Amino acid sequence: MRPTSLLHPSLARQIAATIGTPAYVYSQPALEQHAAAALAFPNAFGITVRFAMKALPNAAILRLFHKLNLHFDASSTHEAYRAIRAGIPSAKISISTQELSPDFIELLRMGVLVNACSLAQLAAIGQHFPGLQIGIRLNPGTGSGSTGKTNVGGPDASFGIWHEYLDDAIAIAHHNHLQIIRLHTHIGSGSDPLVWQHAALQSLALVRRIPTIHTLNLGGGYKVARTESEHATDLQNVGTPIKTAIQDFAAQTNRQLHLEIEPGTFLTANSGVILTRIQDITDTGTHGRRFLKLDSGMTELLRPPLYGAQHPVEIVPATPSPTDTSAASTSCTRHPYIIVGHCCESGDLLTCAPGEPDTLAPRELPIAHIGDLCLIGGAGAYCSSMSAKNYNSFPEAPEILVTADNSALLIRRRQTLDQIVENEILPNPPPA
Ligand SMILES: *Cc1c(COP(=O)(O)O)cnc(C)c1O
């Protein structure tokens, strides 16, 4: 995705002048398009699309997706409260969490749905809510993610109830009069489509063993192409065999399963960019490197230092050239640049090699100048929500939603120094 295809250079300059940099900018038309594509996921007997809100939990985004008829997946009770606070009806929120903190009791009373992700969680839910209809998250035995860090299935992953313990889960549910009506699997982010399909079919086989299950939730993990060399998962391709399998299952068992999917990345990743400014340009001599230093970094975008993730970048000259008033820099002369962030460590590297956070990988870019803007693409998912927030005491960056008529709506202000330190307490009297 070319960042300037989401954020036009003239609007980028306007936002930089009024709201400042760095800033996250999301495109409402792009979010809407991705929501429509997710809702068109192949299904035999109906589908619910849950937005995995950990990808981008801003209230304005949650409300937009609510208006588009999406439901929500919360990965912690805190996320569930955040969604409720944003105005999402509790019945549209489902929790699948590693840590079922005690406030789940209140949430379930409010009507939030839950998928038990361990045998202990299942027992705890049963103690408080005998008779409840619930879901269970199973680890189907297979996992796949773009990196080991985002693979959450198979024997090396702690997520969900191991599939061989299905009978124990059934026994615990029975003991507590819980009725298992949903089966949930999520095997990773950036999953291989074939492995994802295999896991989906494995899940269907597990559904067979629990006659009360009426809903199959296949999680998220659909790949998007942030850069030209990456391959996106086609939802129609990946979903069609599952639809057929669910139809066959219905023919054999007379059970018409409702399907749920839970995309985070797919809905938001290519709907957002980070608008940054080049603060400085330095080099390490004739045989060295040439560095573009941004006013942003791991404080807004942790994915490259964490995963070796690749994000497209485009330089937008500070002032439009007289011959070309709109486009990004079109200068033919290119230069290999290393783009670094503003944090005081070499790990704050944007142009790393794929999957290798510590390896410098120069990008060929038009000649850049101090003061030019730099747009970072593919930044709508797990960027604002997963940053090294406040490192070096940089304030949390604002978020902006650009509507179809190109209005830039501020949906989160820039954090202030007061807000960064507001919870600090000076012991009184001071420690000796
Ligand atoms: C993170 C997560 C998702 C979304 O994953 P993506 O790769 O962003 O689509 C879906 N379901 C659960 C349970 C998750 O934890």
The ligand as an ORCA input file, in Angstrom:
! r2SCAN-3c Opt
* xyz 0 1
  C      -5.327    -10.829     18.217
  C      -6.506    -11.689     18.065
  C      -7.254    -11.662     16.889
  C      -6.903    -10.831     15.693
  O      -5.751    -11.233     15.053
  P      -5.331    -10.507     13.676
  O      -4.102    -11.211     13.276
  O      -5.081     -9.074     14.019
  O      -6.438    -10.675     12.725
  C      -8.393    -12.446     16.842
  N      -8.768    -13.210     17.890
  C      -8.062    -13.254     19.032
  C      -8.530    -14.103     20.149
  C      -6.906    -12.508     19.154
  O      -6.204    -12.570     20.290
*
